[in-house]
Protein backbone atom coordinates (compact mmCIF):
# COMPACT_ATOMS: atom_id res chain seq x y z
CA UNK A 1 0.00 0.00 0.00
CA UNK A 2 1.31 3.46 -0.92
CA UNK A 3 0.60 6.65 0.96
CA UNK A 4 -1.85 7.76 -1.71
CA UNK A 5 -3.72 4.44 -1.90
CA UNK A 6 -4.37 4.76 1.84
CA UNK A 7 -7.21 7.14 0.92
CA UNK A 8 -8.80 4.63 -1.46
CA UNK A 9 -11.70 3.81 0.88
CA UNK A 10 -12.27 7.42 1.96
CA UNK A 11 -14.59 9.73 0.04
CA UNK A 12 -13.68 13.26 -1.02
CA UNK A 13 -16.25 14.67 1.42
CA UNK A 14 -14.69 12.74 4.27
CA UNK A 15 -11.24 14.05 3.37
CA UNK A 16 -12.64 17.60 3.25
CA UNK A 17 -14.17 17.07 6.70
CA UNK A 18 -10.84 15.89 8.09
CA UNK A 19 -9.04 18.86 6.51
CA UNK A 20 -11.62 21.35 7.77
CA UNK A 21 -11.49 20.05 11.34
CA UNK A 22 -7.67 20.05 11.17
CA UNK A 23 -7.58 23.74 10.22
CA UNK A 24 -10.13 24.66 12.89
CA UNK A 25 -8.28 22.63 15.53
CA UNK A 26 -4.97 24.31 14.65
CA UNK A 27 -6.52 27.77 15.15
CA UNK A 28 -8.05 26.67 18.46
CA UNK A 29 -4.70 25.18 19.48
CA UNK A 30 -2.89 28.37 18.56
CA UNK A 31 -5.12 30.36 20.89
CA UNK A 32 -5.46 27.83 23.70
CA UNK A 33 -2.38 25.62 23.33
CA UNK A 34 -4.68 22.62 23.16
CA UNK A 35 -7.25 21.32 20.71
CA UNK A 36 -5.93 19.05 17.97
CA UNK A 37 -5.65 15.97 20.18
CA UNK A 38 -9.19 16.46 21.45
CA UNK A 39 -10.95 17.32 18.19
CA UNK A 40 -9.27 15.13 15.57
CA UNK A 41 -10.25 11.75 17.13
CA UNK A 42 -13.91 12.74 16.63
CA UNK A 43 -13.49 12.49 12.84
CA UNK A 44 -10.62 9.99 12.65
CA UNK A 45 -12.06 7.14 14.72
CA UNK A 46 -15.10 6.58 12.43
CA UNK A 47 -12.77 6.51 9.38
CA UNK A 48 -9.74 4.51 10.53
CA UNK A 49 -10.70 3.04 13.90
CA UNK A 50 -9.21 3.90 17.29
CA UNK A 51 -5.85 2.11 17.00
CA UNK A 52 -4.09 4.42 14.49
CA UNK A 53 -5.36 7.67 16.04
CA UNK A 54 -2.52 8.23 18.52
CA UNK A 55 0.25 7.72 15.90
CA UNK A 56 -1.61 9.90 13.36
CA UNK A 57 -1.95 12.77 15.81
CA UNK A 58 1.64 12.33 17.02
CA UNK A 59 2.96 12.90 13.48
CA UNK A 60 0.52 15.65 12.47
CA UNK A 61 1.13 17.52 15.75
CA UNK A 62 4.77 17.93 14.79
CA UNK A 63 3.62 20.08 11.86
CA UNK A 64 1.17 22.17 13.88
CA UNK A 65 3.55 22.61 16.81
CA UNK A 66 6.41 23.65 14.53
CA UNK A 67 4.13 26.24 12.96
CA UNK A 68 2.98 27.40 16.39
CA UNK A 69 6.51 27.68 17.78
CA UNK A 70 7.64 29.61 14.70
CA UNK A 71 4.76 32.05 15.10
CA UNK A 72 5.41 32.57 18.84
CA UNK A 73 9.18 31.96 18.90
CA UNK A 74 10.13 35.07 20.90
CA UNK A 75 7.86 33.98 23.77
CA UNK A 76 9.40 30.52 24.40
CA UNK A 77 10.65 29.95 27.95
CA UNK A 78 13.57 27.68 27.09
CA UNK A 79 14.58 27.00 30.71
CA UNK A 80 11.19 25.62 31.68
CA UNK A 81 10.97 23.74 28.40
CA UNK A 82 14.26 21.99 29.23
CA UNK A 83 12.99 21.04 32.71
CA UNK A 84 9.82 19.50 31.31
CA UNK A 85 11.64 17.59 28.58
CA UNK A 86 14.31 16.19 30.90
CA UNK A 87 11.62 14.83 33.22
CA UNK A 88 9.06 13.67 30.66
CA UNK A 89 11.02 12.05 27.82
CA UNK A 90 11.83 8.76 29.64
CA UNK A 91 8.24 8.27 30.80
CA UNK A 92 6.91 9.37 27.40
CA UNK A 93 8.84 6.50 25.81
CA UNK A 94 7.29 4.13 28.33
CA UNK A 95 3.80 5.51 27.69
CA UNK A 96 4.19 5.29 23.89
CA UNK A 97 5.39 1.70 24.15
CA UNK A 98 2.33 0.68 26.12
CA UNK A 99 -0.17 3.15 24.67
CA UNK A 100 -2.86 0.56 23.99
CA UNK A 101 -2.95 -0.24 27.72
CA UNK A 102 -3.26 3.35 28.94
CA UNK A 103 -6.93 3.95 28.12
CA UNK A 104 -8.50 2.39 31.20
CA UNK A 105 -11.49 3.88 32.95
CA UNK A 106 -9.54 4.52 36.15
CA UNK A 107 -6.72 6.41 34.41
CA UNK A 108 -9.14 8.61 32.47
CA UNK A 109 -11.12 9.43 35.61
CA UNK A 110 -8.00 10.32 37.59
CA UNK A 111 -6.48 12.48 34.85
CA UNK A 112 -9.77 14.18 33.96
CA UNK A 113 -10.60 14.82 37.60
CA UNK A 114 -7.17 16.28 38.31
CA UNK A 115 -7.45 18.60 35.31
CA UNK A 116 -10.80 19.93 36.49
CA UNK A 117 -9.43 20.44 40.01
CA UNK A 118 -6.28 22.10 38.67
CA UNK A 119 -8.12 25.31 37.68
CA UNK A 120 -9.58 26.22 41.11
CA UNK A 121 -6.39 24.92 42.78
CA UNK A 122 -4.17 27.10 40.57
CA UNK A 123 -6.38 30.13 41.19
CA UNK A 124 -6.29 29.48 44.94
CA UNK A 125 -2.51 29.16 44.92
CA UNK A 126 -2.23 32.34 42.85
CA UNK A 127 -4.50 34.17 45.28
CA UNK A 128 -2.12 33.23 48.08
CA UNK A 129 0.96 33.96 45.96
CA UNK A 130 1.96 30.30 45.62
CA UNK A 131 3.23 28.71 42.40
CA UNK A 132 5.02 25.46 41.63
CA UNK A 133 8.77 25.82 41.25
CA UNK A 134 11.20 23.92 39.09
CA UNK A 135 10.98 20.79 41.26
CA UNK A 136 7.19 20.78 41.13
CA UNK A 137 7.27 21.32 37.38
CA UNK A 138 9.67 18.42 36.94
CA UNK A 139 7.60 16.13 39.18
CA UNK A 140 4.43 16.92 37.27
CA UNK A 141 6.22 16.38 33.97
CA UNK A 142 7.08 12.80 34.91
CA UNK A 143 3.37 11.97 35.04
CA UNK A 144 2.66 14.04 31.95
CA UNK A 145 5.22 12.00 30.02
CA UNK A 146 3.41 8.72 30.72
CA UNK A 147 0.03 10.09 29.69
CA UNK A 148 1.15 12.01 26.59
CA UNK A 149 3.13 9.00 25.38
CA UNK A 150 0.07 6.78 25.24
CA UNK A 151 -2.91 9.04 24.54
CA UNK A 152 -4.24 11.75 22.25
CA UNK A 153 -5.62 14.95 23.73
CA UNK A 154 -3.43 14.98 26.83
CA UNK A 155 -1.68 18.25 25.93
CA UNK A 156 -4.00 20.03 28.33
CA UNK A 157 -1.94 18.52 31.18
CA UNK A 158 1.18 20.32 29.95
CA UNK A 159 -0.88 23.48 29.62
CA UNK A 160 -1.90 23.21 33.28
CA UNK A 161 1.68 22.58 34.42
CA UNK A 162 3.08 25.59 32.56
CA UNK A 163 0.38 27.90 33.89
CA UNK A 164 0.96 26.64 37.43
CA UNK A 165 4.68 27.30 36.94
CA UNK A 166 3.88 30.96 36.31
CA UNK A 167 3.70 31.26 32.52
CA UNK A 168 0.93 33.36 31.01
CA UNK A 169 -0.37 34.47 27.63
CA UNK A 170 1.69 33.72 24.55
CA UNK A 171 4.51 32.23 26.66
CA UNK A 172 2.24 29.28 27.50
CA UNK A 173 1.46 28.63 23.83
CA UNK A 174 5.07 29.02 22.68
CA UNK A 175 6.66 26.90 25.41
CA UNK A 176 4.00 24.21 25.04
CA UNK A 177 4.71 24.01 21.30
CA UNK A 178 8.49 23.78 21.72
CA UNK A 179 8.13 20.94 24.23
CA UNK A 180 5.52 19.14 22.12
CA UNK A 181 7.79 19.04 19.06
CA UNK A 182 10.44 17.03 20.92
CA UNK A 183 7.81 14.85 22.59
CA UNK A 184 6.34 14.18 19.15
CA UNK A 185 9.72 13.06 17.80
CA UNK A 186 10.10 10.67 20.75
CA UNK A 187 6.61 9.21 20.24
CA UNK A 188 7.01 8.79 16.49
CA UNK A 189 10.38 7.07 17.01
CA UNK A 190 8.84 4.56 19.40
CA UNK A 191 5.83 3.97 17.14
CA UNK A 192 8.16 3.50 14.17
CA UNK A 193 10.21 0.93 16.04
CA UNK A 194 6.98 -0.86 16.98
CA UNK A 195 5.88 -1.00 13.34
CA UNK A 196 2.60 0.92 13.71
CA UNK A 197 3.45 3.70 11.24
CA UNK A 198 1.51 2.27 8.29
CA UNK A 199 0.99 4.12 4.98
CA UNK A 200 -2.54 4.96 6.13
CA UNK A 201 -1.22 6.53 9.34
CA UNK A 202 1.36 8.56 7.41
CA UNK A 203 -1.17 9.68 4.79
CA UNK A 204 -3.69 11.02 7.29
CA UNK A 205 -0.96 12.58 9.40
CA UNK A 206 0.46 14.46 6.40
CA UNK A 207 -2.99 15.68 5.37
CA UNK A 208 -3.78 16.99 8.85
CA UNK A 209 -0.32 18.43 9.43
CA UNK A 210 -0.08 20.33 6.14
CA UNK A 211 -3.61 21.76 6.37
CA UNK A 212 -2.95 22.89 9.96
CA UNK A 213 0.22 24.89 9.17
CA UNK A 214 -1.49 28.31 8.65
CA UNK A 215 -3.58 27.96 11.81
CA UNK A 216 -0.92 29.14 14.25
CA UNK A 217 -0.31 32.37 12.35
CA UNK A 218 -4.04 33.11 12.25
CA UNK A 219 -4.23 32.41 15.99
CA UNK A 220 -1.25 34.67 16.72
CA UNK A 221 -3.26 37.69 15.56
CA UNK A 222 -5.91 36.89 18.20
CA UNK A 223 -3.49 36.14 21.05
CA UNK A 224 -1.34 39.26 20.64
CA UNK A 225 -4.46 41.46 20.77
CA UNK A 226 -6.01 39.62 23.69
CA UNK A 227 -5.49 40.94 27.27
CA UNK A 228 -3.55 38.50 29.47
CA UNK A 229 -6.43 38.05 31.92
CA UNK A 230 -8.82 37.20 29.06
CA UNK A 231 -6.36 34.74 27.55
CA UNK A 232 -5.82 33.13 30.96
CA UNK A 233 -9.59 32.75 31.33
CA UNK A 234 -9.74 31.09 27.90
CA UNK A 235 -6.99 28.68 28.93
CA UNK A 236 -8.82 27.86 32.17
CA UNK A 237 -11.98 27.03 30.23
CA UNK A 238 -9.96 24.81 27.89
CA UNK A 239 -8.47 22.92 30.84
CA UNK A 240 -11.92 22.38 32.38
CA UNK A 241 -13.43 21.23 29.09
CA UNK A 242 -10.46 18.97 28.43
CA UNK A 243 -10.85 17.30 31.83
CA UNK A 244 -14.58 16.86 31.32
CA UNK A 245 -13.98 15.31 27.88
CA UNK A 246 -11.54 12.80 29.35
CA UNK A 247 -14.08 11.74 31.96
CA UNK A 248 -16.86 11.57 29.37
CA UNK A 249 -14.67 9.52 27.05
CA UNK A 250 -13.95 7.06 29.85
CA UNK A 251 -17.62 6.07 30.03
CA UNK A 252 -18.24 5.82 26.27
BELPE-V240928 format. One record per residue. N is the residue number from 0. RES is the residue in one letter. SS is DSSP state (A for helix, B for strand, O for the rest). BURIAL is b if it has 16 or more other ideal C-beta (glycine too) atoms within 10 Angstrom, else e. D_LAST is the distance of its C-alpha to the last C-alpha in whole Angstrom. Layout:
# BELPE-V240928
N_RES_SS_BURIAL_D_LAST / N_RES_SS_BURIAL_D_LAST
This chain:
# BELPE-V240928
0_X_O_e_33 / 1_X_O_e_34 / 2_X_O_b_32 / 3_X_A_e_32 / 4_X_A_e_32 / 5_X_A_b_28 / 6_X_A_b_28 / 7_X_O_e_29 / 8_X_O_e_26 / 9_X_O_b_25 / 10_X_O_e_27 / 11_X_A_e_29 / 12_X_A_e_26 / 13_X_A_e_23 / 14_X_A_e_25 / 15_X_A_e_26 / 16_X_A_e_23 / 17_X_A_b_22 / 18_X_A_b_25 / 19_X_A_e_25 / 20_X_A_b_22 / 21_X_A_b_23 / 22_X_A_b_26 / 23_X_A_b_24 / 24_X_A_b_22 / 25_X_A_b_26 / 26_X_A_b_27 / 27_X_A_b_24 / 28_X_A_b_25 / 29_X_A_b_28 / 30_X_A_b_28 / 31_X_A_b_26 / 32_X_O_b_26 / 33_X_O_b_22 / 34_X_O_b_20 / 35_X_A_b_20 / 36_X_A_b_17 / 37_X_A_b_15 / 38_X_A_b_16 / 39_X_A_b_17 / 40_X_A_b_14 / 41_X_A_e_13 / 42_X_A_b_16 / 43_X_A_b_16 / 44_X_A_e_13 / 45_X_A_e_14 / 46_X_A_b_18 / 47_X_A_b_18 / 48_X_O_e_15 / 49_X_O_e_13 / 50_X_O_e_16 / 51_X_O_b_18 / 52_X_A_b_17 / 53_X_A_b_18 / 54_X_A_b_21 / 55_X_A_b_21 / 56_X_A_b_21 / 57_X_A_b_23 / 58_X_A_b_26 / 59_X_A_b_25 / 60_X_A_b_25 / 61_X_A_b_28 / 62_X_A_b_30 / 63_X_A_b_28 / 64_X_A_b_29 / 65_X_A_b_33 / 66_X_A_b_33 / 67_X_A_b_32 / 68_X_A_b_34 / 69_X_A_e_37 / 70_X_A_b_37 / 71_X_O_b_36 / 72_X_A_e_39 / 73_X_A_e_41 / 74_X_A_b_38 / 75_X_O_b_37 / 76_X_O_b_38 / 77_X_A_e_39 / 78_X_A_e_39 / 79_X_A_b_36 / 80_X_A_b_34 / 81_X_A_e_36 / 82_X_A_b_35 / 83_X_A_b_32 / 84_X_A_b_32 / 85_X_A_e_34 / 86_X_A_b_32 / 87_X_A_b_29 / 88_X_A_b_30 / 89_X_A_e_30 / 90_X_A_b_27 / 91_X_A_b_25 / 92_X_A_b_27 / 93_X_A_b_26 / 94_X_A_b_22 / 95_X_A_b_23 / 96_X_A_b_24 / 97_X_O_e_21 / 98_X_A_b_18 / 99_X_A_e_16 / 100_X_A_e_17 / 101_X_O_b_15 / 102_X_O_e_12 / 103_X_O_e_11 / 104_X_A_e_10 / 105_X_A_e_13 / 106_X_A_b_14 / 107_X_A_b_11 / 108_X_A_e_12 / 109_X_A_b_16 / 110_X_A_b_16 / 111_X_A_b_14 / 112_X_A_e_16 / 113_X_A_e_19 / 114_X_A_b_19 / 115_X_A_b_19 / 116_X_A_e_22 / 117_X_A_b_24 / 118_X_A_b_25 / 119_X_A_e_27 / 120_X_A_e_28 / 121_X_A_b_29 / 122_X_A_e_31 / 123_X_A_e_32 / 124_X_A_e_34 / 125_X_A_e_35 / 126_X_A_e_37 / 127_X_O_e_39 / 128_X_O_e_39 / 129_X_O_e_37 / 130_X_O_e_35 / 131_X_O_b_34 / 132_X_O_e_37 / 133_X_A_e_37 / 134_X_A_e_36 / 135_X_A_e_33 / 136_X_A_b_32 / 137_X_A_b_32 / 138_X_A_e_31 / 139_X_A_b_28 / 140_X_A_b_28 / 141_X_A_e_28 / 142_X_A_b_24 / 143_X_A_b_23 / 144_X_A_b_25 / 145_X_A_b_22 / 146_X_A_b_19 / 147_X_A_b_20 / 148_X_A_b_22 / 149_X_A_b_18 / 150_X_O_b_16 / 151_X_O_b_16 / 152_X_O_b_16 / 153_X_O_b_17 / 154_X_A_b_21 / 155_X_A_b_20 / 156_X_A_b_21 / 157_X_A_b_25 / 158_X_A_b_25 / 159_X_A_b_25 / 160_X_A_b_27 / 161_X_A_b_30 / 162_X_A_b_30 / 163_X_A_b_30 / 164_X_O_b_33 / 165_X_O_e_35 / 166_X_O_b_34 / 167_X_O_e_34 / 168_X_O_b_34 / 169_X_A_b_34 / 170_X_A_b_35 / 171_X_A_b_31 / 172_X_A_b_30 / 173_X_A_b_33 / 174_X_A_b_33 / 175_X_A_b_29 / 176_X_A_b_30 / 177_X_A_b_33 / 178_X_A_b_30 / 179_X_A_b_28 / 180_X_A_b_30 / 181_X_A_b_31 / 182_X_A_b_28 / 183_X_A_b_27 / 184_X_A_e_30 / 185_X_A_b_29 / 186_X_A_b_26 / 187_X_A_b_27 / 188_X_A_e_30 / 189_X_A_b_28 / 190_X_A_b_26 / 191_X_A_e_29 / 192_X_A_e_31 / 193_X_A_e_28 / 194_X_O_e_28 / 195_X_O_b_25 / 196_X_O_b_26 / 197_X_O_b_27 / 198_X_A_e_29 / 199_X_A_b_26 / 200_X_A_b_24 / 201_X_A_b_27 / 202_X_A_b_28 / 203_X_A_b_24 / 204_X_A_b_25 / 205_X_A_b_29 / 206_X_A_b_28 / 207_X_A_b_25 / 208_X_A_b_28 / 209_X_A_e_31 / 210_X_A_b_29 / 211_X_A_b_28 / 212_X_O_b_32 / 213_X_O_e_33 / 214_X_A_b_30 / 215_X_A_b_31 / 216_X_A_b_35 / 217_X_A_e_34 / 218_X_A_b_32 / 219_X_A_b_35 / 220_X_A_e_37 / 221_X_A_e_34 / 222_X_A_b_34 / 223_X_O_e_38 / 224_X_O_e_39 / 225_X_O_b_36 / 226_X_O_e_37 / 227_X_A_e_36 / 228_X_A_e_35 / 229_X_A_e_33 / 230_X_A_b_31 / 231_X_A_b_30 / 232_X_A_e_29 / 233_X_A_b_27 / 234_X_A_b_26 / 235_X_A_b_25 / 236_X_A_e_22 / 237_X_A_b_21 / 238_X_A_b_20 / 239_X_A_b_19 / 240_X_A_b_16 / 241_X_A_b_15 / 242_X_A_b_15 / 243_X_A_e_13 / 244_X_A_b_11 / 245_X_A_b_10 / 246_X_A_b_9 / 247_X_A_e_7 / 248_X_A_b_5 / 249_X_A_b_6 / 250_X_O_e_4 / 251_X_O_e_0
